[in-house]
Amino acid sequence: MPDAAPSPLRPTDDDARAQARNLIDTARFAALGVLSDGVPMVSRVALATDACGTPVSLISDLALHTGALRATPACSLLLGEPGAKGDPLTHPRLTLQARAEFIARDSADHPRLRARYLDLRPKSALYLDFADFNFVRFVPVAAMLNGGFGRAFHLTPADLAPRGEQAPP
C-alpha cells in the first residue's frame, strides 16, 4: 500500500496564532464568501472588530450577500492582501470560516458596537444610521492560515482569541 502524502499543515504555534490575529486586527476589508441559492458567491465588505476582537461588518439589506447570510449564516472571510512586490501567493492570508450573527438595533450591544465601528471606520458615519444597514458579527468556527510559502496552519476559535487570551499550545 502506498504511503499517505504528508500533511501540508504545520503544528499550530504562537507565531501562527499571532500572525492570524494580526490579519484580523488590521483588516479594513475582506472577501466574504456566502451561499446564494446554493451557489457560492464572493463579495467585498468593510471590516472591523468588536471589543472582543471578533470581526464585524456593516452591510446593507440591499446587498445580495445580506439575504444570503440571513438564509444561510455559514460563511467565510478571506483576509490579507498581497504586497506591492513579489509573488502574491507568498503573502500571508487567513481564511476564516464563520457563522454570521446580525446585531439588532435595539440590542444592548448595538450602541457599543456602533461607537467602536465609528472609531475604527469614521467614514462609515455617512451611512451607518441608514435604516437598511445592519451590523453583522462573524463568529469564528475554524480558520486556515497560509503564512507564506510552506507555512500552512489550521486554527481553532481559541487560537484566534485576542492576544493574552490564546489557548495554550
GUNUKOL-985172 format. One record per atom (N, C-alpha, C): atom name; z, y, x; residue number from 1. Coordinates in Angstrom, 1 decimal. Layout:
N
atom,zz,yy,xx,nr
CA,Z,Y,X,NUM
...
REM end
This chain:
169
atom,zz,yy,xx,nr
N,0.0,-1.2,0.8,1
CA,0.0,0.0,0.0,1
C,0.0,1.2,0.9,1
N,-0.9,2.2,0.6,2
CA,-0.9,3.4,1.5,2
C,0.4,4.3,1.3,2
N,0.7,4.9,2.4,3
CA,1.8,5.8,2.4,3
C,1.6,7.0,1.5,3
N,2.6,7.4,0.8,4
CA,2.5,8.6,0.0,4
C,2.3,9.9,0.8,4
N,1.6,10.8,0.3,5
CA,1.4,12.0,1.1,5
C,2.7,12.8,1.2,5
N,2.9,13.4,2.4,6
CA,4.2,14.2,2.5,6
C,4.2,15.3,1.5,6
N,5.4,15.7,1.1,7
CA,5.5,16.8,0.2,7
C,5.3,18.1,0.9,7
N,4.5,19.0,0.3,8
CA,4.3,20.3,1.0,8
C,5.5,21.3,0.8,8
N,6.5,20.8,0.0,9
CA,7.7,21.6,-0.2,9
C,8.7,21.5,0.9,9
N,9.3,22.6,1.4,10
CA,10.4,22.5,2.3,10
C,11.7,22.6,1.5,10
N,12.8,22.1,2.2,11
CA,14.1,22.3,1.5,11
C,14.4,23.7,1.3,11
N,14.9,24.1,0.1,12
CA,15.2,25.5,-0.1,12
C,16.4,25.9,0.7,12
N,16.2,27.1,1.4,13
CA,17.2,27.6,2.3,13
C,17.5,29.0,1.9,13
N,18.5,29.6,2.6,14
CA,18.9,31.0,2.3,14
C,17.8,32.0,2.5,14
N,16.9,31.8,3.5,15
CA,15.8,32.7,3.7,15
C,14.8,32.6,2.6,15
N,14.5,31.4,2.0,16
CA,13.7,31.3,0.9,16
C,14.3,32.0,-0.4,16
N,15.6,31.8,-0.6,17
CA,16.3,32.5,-1.7,17
C,16.2,34.0,-1.5,17
N,16.4,34.5,-0.3,18
CA,16.4,36.0,-0.1,18
C,14.9,36.5,-0.3,18
N,14.0,35.8,0.2,19
CA,12.6,36.2,0.0,19
C,12.2,36.2,-1.5,19
N,12.6,35.2,-2.2,20
CA,12.3,35.2,-3.6,20
C,13.0,36.3,-4.4,20
N,14.2,36.5,-4.0,21
CA,15.0,37.6,-4.7,21
C,14.4,39.0,-4.4,21
N,13.9,39.2,-3.1,22
CA,13.3,40.4,-2.7,22
C,12.0,40.7,-3.5,22
N,11.2,39.6,-3.7,23
CA,10.0,39.7,-4.5,23
C,10.3,40.2,-6.0,23
N,11.4,39.6,-6.5,24
CA,11.8,40.0,-7.9,24
C,12.3,41.5,-7.9,24
N,13.1,41.8,-6.9,25
CA,13.8,43.1,-6.9,25
C,12.8,44.3,-6.7,25
N,11.7,44.0,-5.9,26
CA,10.8,45.1,-5.5,26
C,9.5,45.1,-6.4,26
N,9.3,44.1,-7.3,27
CA,8.1,44.1,-8.1,27
C,8.1,45.2,-9.0,27
N,6.9,45.9,-9.1,28
CA,6.7,47.0,-10.0,28
C,5.8,46.5,-11.2,28
N,5.2,45.4,-10.9,29
CA,4.3,44.8,-11.9,29
C,4.2,43.4,-11.6,29
N,3.6,42.6,-12.6,30
CA,3.4,41.2,-12.4,30
C,2.2,40.8,-13.2,30
N,1.7,39.6,-12.9,31
CA,0.7,38.9,-13.7,31
C,1.5,38.0,-14.6,31
N,1.3,38.2,-15.9,32
CA,2.0,37.5,-16.9,32
C,1.1,36.4,-17.5,32
N,1.5,35.2,-17.4,33
CA,0.7,34.1,-18.0,33
C,1.4,33.6,-19.3,33
N,0.6,33.5,-20.3,34
CA,1.1,33.1,-21.6,34
C,0.1,32.1,-22.2,34
N,0.5,31.5,-23.3,35
CA,-0.4,30.6,-24.1,35
C,-0.8,31.4,-25.3,35
N,-2.1,31.6,-25.5,36
CA,-2.5,32.3,-26.7,36
C,-3.4,31.3,-27.5,36
N,-2.9,30.8,-28.7,37
CA,-3.6,29.8,-29.5,37
C,-3.9,28.6,-28.6,37
N,-2.9,28.2,-27.8,38
CA,-3.0,27.0,-26.9,38
C,-3.9,27.2,-25.7,38
N,-4.4,28.4,-25.5,39
CA,-5.3,28.6,-24.3,39
C,-4.6,29.6,-23.3,39
N,-4.6,29.3,-22.0,40
CA,-3.9,30.2,-21.1,40
C,-4.6,31.6,-21.1,40
N,-3.7,32.6,-20.9,41
CA,-4.2,34.0,-20.8,41
C,-3.3,34.7,-19.8,41
N,-3.9,35.5,-19.0,42
CA,-3.1,36.3,-18.0,42
C,-3.4,37.7,-18.2,42
N,-2.3,38.5,-18.1,43
CA,-2.4,40.0,-18.2,43
C,-1.4,40.6,-17.2,43
N,-1.6,41.9,-16.9,44
CA,-0.7,42.6,-16.0,44
C,0.3,43.4,-16.9,44
N,1.6,43.3,-16.4,45
CA,2.6,44.0,-17.1,45
C,3.5,44.8,-16.1,45
N,4.0,45.9,-16.5,46
CA,5.0,46.6,-15.7,46
C,6.3,45.8,-15.6,46
N,7.0,45.9,-14.5,47
CA,8.2,45.0,-14.4,47
C,9.3,45.8,-13.7,47
N,10.5,45.5,-14.1,48
CA,11.8,46.0,-13.6,48
C,12.8,44.8,-13.7,48
N,14.0,45.1,-13.4,49
CA,15.1,44.1,-13.6,49
C,16.2,44.7,-14.5,49
N,16.9,43.9,-15.2,50
CA,18.1,44.4,-15.9,50
C,19.3,44.4,-14.9,50
N,20.4,44.8,-15.4,51
CA,21.6,44.9,-14.5,51
C,22.0,43.6,-13.8,51
N,21.6,42.5,-14.4,52
CA,21.9,41.2,-13.7,52
C,20.8,40.7,-12.8,52
N,19.7,41.5,-12.7,53
CA,18.7,41.1,-11.8,53
C,17.6,40.3,-12.4,53
N,17.6,40.1,-13.7,54
CA,16.6,39.3,-14.4,54
C,15.4,40.2,-14.7,54
N,14.2,39.7,-14.4,55
CA,13.0,40.5,-14.7,55
C,12.9,40.9,-16.2,55
N,12.5,42.2,-16.4,56
CA,12.2,42.7,-17.7,56
C,10.9,43.5,-17.7,56
N,10.4,43.6,-18.9,57
CA,9.2,44.4,-19.1,57
C,9.3,45.1,-20.4,57
N,8.5,46.2,-20.6,58
CA,8.4,46.9,-21.8,58
C,7.0,46.7,-22.3,58
N,6.8,46.0,-23.4,59
CA,5.5,45.7,-23.9,59
C,5.3,46.1,-25.3,59
N,4.0,46.4,-25.6,60
CA,3.6,46.9,-27.0,60
C,3.3,45.7,-27.9,60
N,3.6,45.9,-29.2,61
CA,3.2,44.9,-30.2,61
C,1.7,44.8,-30.3,61
N,1.0,45.8,-29.8,62
CA,-0.5,45.9,-29.9,62
C,-1.1,45.0,-28.8,62
N,-0.4,44.6,-27.8,63
CA,-0.9,43.8,-26.7,63
C,-1.0,42.3,-27.2,63
N,-2.1,41.7,-26.8,64
CA,-2.3,40.3,-27.2,64
C,-1.2,39.4,-26.6,64
N,-0.7,39.7,-25.4,65
CA,0.4,38.8,-24.8,65
C,1.7,38.9,-25.6,65
N,1.9,40.0,-26.4,66
CA,3.1,40.1,-27.1,66
C,3.2,39.1,-28.2,66
N,2.1,39.0,-29.0,67
CA,2.0,38.0,-30.0,67
C,2.1,36.5,-29.5,67
N,1.5,36.3,-28.3,68
CA,1.6,35.0,-27.7,68
C,3.0,34.7,-27.3,68
N,3.7,35.7,-26.7,69
CA,5.1,35.4,-26.3,69
C,6.0,35.2,-27.5,69
N,5.8,35.8,-28.6,70
CA,6.6,35.6,-29.8,70
C,6.3,34.2,-30.4,70
N,5.1,33.8,-30.3,71
CA,4.8,32.4,-30.8,71
C,5.2,31.3,-29.9,71
N,5.1,31.6,-28.6,72
CA,5.4,30.6,-27.5,72
C,6.1,31.3,-26.4,72
N,7.5,31.3,-26.4,73
CA,8.2,32.1,-25.4,73
C,8.1,31.6,-23.9,73
N,7.6,30.3,-23.8,74
CA,7.4,29.8,-22.4,74
C,6.3,30.6,-21.7,74
N,6.5,31.1,-20.5,75
CA,5.5,31.9,-19.8,75
C,5.8,31.8,-18.3,75
N,4.9,32.5,-17.6,76
CA,5.1,32.6,-16.1,76
C,4.7,34.0,-15.7,76
N,5.4,34.4,-14.6,77
CA,5.1,35.6,-13.9,77
C,4.7,35.3,-12.5,77
N,3.6,36.0,-12.0,78
CA,3.3,35.9,-10.6,78
C,3.6,37.3,-9.9,78
N,4.5,37.2,-8.9,79
CA,5.0,38.4,-8.3,79
C,4.5,38.4,-6.8,79
N,4.3,39.5,-6.2,80
CA,3.9,39.6,-4.8,80
C,2.4,39.9,-4.7,80
N,2.1,40.9,-3.9,81
CA,0.7,41.3,-3.7,81
C,0.4,41.2,-2.2,81
N,-0.9,40.9,-2.0,82
CA,-1.3,40.8,-0.6,82
C,-1.3,42.2,0.1,82
N,-1.1,42.2,1.4,83
CA,-1.0,43.4,2.2,83
C,-2.5,43.9,2.4,83
N,-2.6,45.1,3.0,84
CA,-3.9,45.7,3.2,84
C,-4.7,44.9,4.2,84
N,-4.1,44.2,5.1,85
CA,-4.8,43.4,6.1,85
C,-4.5,41.9,6.1,85
N,-5.4,41.2,6.6,86
CA,-5.1,39.7,6.7,86
C,-5.6,39.0,5.5,86
N,-5.4,37.7,5.6,87
CA,-5.8,36.7,4.6,87
C,-4.8,36.9,3.4,87
N,-5.3,37.2,2.2,88
CA,-4.4,37.3,1.1,88
C,-3.5,36.1,0.8,88
N,-4.0,34.9,1.2,89
CA,-3.2,33.7,0.9,89
C,-2.0,33.5,1.9,89
N,-1.9,34.4,2.9,90
CA,-0.8,34.3,3.8,90
C,0.4,35.2,3.4,90
N,0.2,36.0,2.4,91
CA,1.3,36.9,2.0,91
C,2.2,36.2,1.0,91
N,3.5,36.5,1.0,92
CA,4.4,35.8,0.1,92
C,4.1,36.1,-1.4,92
N,4.4,35.1,-2.2,93
CA,4.2,35.3,-3.7,93
C,5.2,34.3,-4.4,93
N,5.6,34.7,-5.6,94
CA,6.5,33.9,-6.3,94
C,6.0,33.7,-7.7,94
N,5.9,32.4,-8.1,95
CA,5.5,32.1,-9.5,95
C,6.8,31.7,-10.2,95
N,7.1,32.5,-11.2,96
CA,8.4,32.4,-11.9,96
C,8.1,31.8,-13.3,96
N,8.6,30.6,-13.6,97
CA,8.5,30.0,-14.9,97
C,9.6,30.5,-15.7,97
N,9.4,31.0,-16.9,98
CA,10.5,31.7,-17.6,98
C,10.3,31.5,-19.1,98
N,11.4,32.0,-19.8,99
CA,11.4,32.0,-21.3,99
C,11.6,33.5,-21.6,99
N,10.7,34.0,-22.5,100
CA,10.7,35.4,-22.9,100
C,11.7,35.5,-24.0,100
N,12.6,36.6,-23.8,101
CA,13.6,36.9,-24.9,101
C,13.4,38.4,-25.2,101
N,13.0,38.6,-26.5,102
CA,12.8,40.0,-26.9,102
C,14.2,40.6,-27.2,102
N,14.4,41.9,-26.8,103
CA,15.7,42.6,-27.0,103
C,15.6,43.5,-28.2,103
N,16.3,43.2,-29.2,104
CA,16.3,44.0,-30.4,104
C,16.8,45.5,-30.1,104
N,16.1,46.4,-30.7,105
CA,16.5,47.8,-30.5,105
C,18.0,48.1,-31.0,105
N,18.4,47.4,-32.0,106
CA,19.8,47.6,-32.5,106
C,20.8,46.7,-31.8,106
N,20.4,46.0,-30.7,107
CA,21.4,45.2,-29.9,107
C,22.3,46.1,-29.0,107
N,23.4,45.6,-28.7,108
CA,24.3,46.3,-27.8,108
C,23.7,46.4,-26.4,108
N,22.8,45.5,-26.0,109
CA,22.2,45.5,-24.7,109
C,21.1,46.6,-24.6,109
N,20.5,47.0,-25.7,110
CA,19.3,47.9,-25.6,110
C,19.6,49.2,-24.9,110
N,20.7,49.9,-25.3,111
CA,20.9,51.3,-24.6,111
C,21.0,51.1,-23.1,111
N,21.7,50.1,-22.6,112
CA,21.9,49.9,-21.2,112
C,20.6,49.6,-20.5,112
N,19.8,48.7,-21.2,113
CA,18.5,48.3,-20.6,113
C,17.6,49.5,-20.6,113
N,17.6,50.3,-21.7,114
CA,16.7,51.5,-21.8,114
C,17.0,52.4,-20.6,114
N,18.3,52.7,-20.4,115
CA,18.7,53.6,-19.3,115
C,18.3,53.1,-17.9,115
N,18.5,51.8,-17.7,116
CA,18.2,51.3,-16.4,116
C,16.6,51.3,-16.2,116
N,15.9,50.9,-17.2,117
CA,14.5,50.9,-17.1,117
C,13.9,52.3,-16.8,117
N,14.4,53.3,-17.5,118
CA,14.0,54.7,-17.3,118
C,14.4,55.1,-15.8,118
N,15.5,54.6,-15.4,119
CA,15.9,55.0,-14.0,119
C,14.9,54.3,-13.0,119
N,14.5,53.1,-13.2,120
CA,13.7,52.4,-12.3,120
C,12.2,52.7,-12.5,120
N,11.8,53.0,-13.8,121
CA,10.4,53.3,-14.1,121
C,10.3,54.6,-14.9,121
N,10.6,55.8,-14.3,122
CA,10.7,57.0,-15.0,122
C,9.5,57.4,-15.8,122
N,8.3,57.0,-15.4,123
CA,7.1,57.3,-16.2,123
C,7.0,56.6,-17.5,123
N,7.8,55.6,-17.7,124
CA,7.8,54.9,-19.0,124
C,8.4,55.8,-20.1,124
N,9.0,56.9,-19.7,125
CA,9.5,57.9,-20.7,125
C,8.4,58.3,-21.7,125
N,7.2,58.3,-21.2,126
CA,6.1,58.7,-22.1,126
C,5.9,57.9,-23.3,126
N,6.3,56.6,-23.3,127
CA,6.0,55.7,-24.4,127
C,7.2,54.8,-24.7,127
N,8.3,54.8,-24.0,128
CA,9.4,53.9,-24.1,128
C,9.9,53.9,-25.6,128
N,10.0,55.0,-26.2,129
CA,10.6,55.1,-27.5,129
C,9.6,55.0,-28.7,129
N,8.3,54.7,-28.4,130
CA,7.3,54.4,-29.4,130
C,7.8,53.1,-30.2,130
N,7.6,53.2,-31.5,131
CA,8.1,52.1,-32.3,131
C,7.5,50.7,-32.0,131
N,6.4,50.7,-31.4,132
CA,5.7,49.4,-31.2,132
C,6.1,48.8,-29.8,132
N,6.9,49.5,-29.0,133
CA,7.3,49.0,-27.7,133
C,8.7,48.3,-27.7,133
N,8.7,47.1,-27.0,134
CA,9.9,46.3,-27.0,134
C,10.2,45.9,-25.6,134
N,11.5,45.7,-25.3,135
CA,11.9,45.1,-24.0,135
C,11.8,43.6,-24.2,135
N,11.4,43.0,-23.1,136
CA,11.4,41.5,-23.0,136
C,12.0,41.1,-21.7,136
N,13.0,40.2,-21.8,137
CA,13.7,39.7,-20.6,137
C,13.0,38.3,-20.3,137
N,12.7,38.1,-19.0,138
CA,12.1,36.9,-18.6,138
C,13.2,36.0,-17.9,138
N,13.8,35.1,-18.7,139
CA,14.9,34.3,-18.2,139
C,14.3,33.1,-17.4,139
N,14.6,33.1,-16.1,140
CA,14.0,32.1,-15.2,140
C,14.4,30.6,-15.6,140
N,13.4,29.8,-15.5,141
CA,13.6,28.3,-15.8,141
C,13.4,27.6,-14.4,141
N,12.5,28.0,-13.6,142
CA,12.2,27.5,-12.3,142
C,11.3,28.4,-11.6,142
N,11.1,28.2,-10.3,143
CA,10.1,29.1,-9.6,143
C,9.6,28.3,-8.4,143
N,8.4,28.8,-8.0,144
CA,7.7,28.2,-6.8,144
C,7.5,29.4,-5.9,144
N,8.0,29.4,-4.7,145
CA,7.8,30.4,-3.7,145
C,6.8,29.9,-2.7,145
N,5.7,30.7,-2.5,146
CA,4.9,30.5,-1.3,146
C,5.2,31.6,-0.4,146
N,6.0,31.3,0.6,147
CA,6.4,32.3,1.6,147
C,5.5,32.6,2.7,147
N,4.3,32.1,2.6,148
CA,3.3,32.3,3.7,148
C,2.8,30.9,4.0,148
N,1.8,30.8,4.9,149
CA,1.2,29.6,5.3,149
C,2.3,28.5,5.7,149
N,2.2,27.4,5.0,150
CA,3.1,26.3,5.3,150
C,4.6,26.5,4.9,150
N,4.8,27.4,4.0,151
CA,6.2,27.8,3.6,151
C,6.3,27.8,2.1,151
N,6.3,26.6,1.5,152
CA,6.4,26.4,0.0,152
C,7.8,25.9,-0.4,152
N,8.4,26.4,-1.4,153
CA,9.7,26.1,-1.9,153
C,9.8,26.0,-3.4,153
N,10.5,25.1,-3.9,154
CA,10.9,25.0,-5.3,154
C,12.2,25.7,-5.5,154
N,12.4,26.6,-6.4,155
CA,13.7,27.3,-6.6,155
C,14.2,27.1,-8.0,155
N,15.5,27.0,-8.2,156
CA,16.1,26.9,-9.5,156
C,16.6,28.2,-9.9,156
N,17.0,28.4,-11.2,157
CA,17.6,29.7,-11.6,157
C,18.7,30.1,-10.7,157
N,19.6,29.2,-10.3,158
CA,20.7,29.5,-9.4,158
C,20.2,30.1,-8.1,158
N,19.1,29.5,-7.6,159
CA,18.6,30.0,-6.3,159
C,18.1,31.5,-6.4,159
N,17.8,31.9,-7.6,160
CA,17.2,33.2,-7.9,160
C,18.2,34.3,-8.2,160
N,19.5,33.9,-8.3,161
CA,20.6,34.8,-8.6,161
C,20.6,35.9,-7.6,161
N,21.0,37.1,-8.0,162
CA,21.1,38.2,-7.1,162
C,21.9,37.9,-5.9,162
N,21.7,38.6,-4.8,163
CA,22.4,38.4,-3.5,163
C,23.9,38.4,-3.8,163
N,24.6,37.6,-3.1,164
CA,26.0,37.5,-3.3,164
C,26.4,36.5,-4.4,164
N,25.4,36.1,-5.1,165
CA,25.7,35.2,-6.3,165
C,24.8,33.9,-6.1,165
N,24.3,33.7,-4.9,166
CA,23.4,32.5,-4.8,166
C,24.2,31.2,-4.9,166
N,23.5,30.2,-5.3,167
CA,24.1,28.9,-5.3,167
C,24.3,28.4,-3.9,167
N,25.3,27.5,-3.7,168
CA,25.4,27.0,-2.3,168
C,24.2,26.2,-1.9,168
N,23.9,26.1,-0.6,169
CA,22.7,25.3,-0.2,169
C,22.9,23.9,-0.5,169
REM end
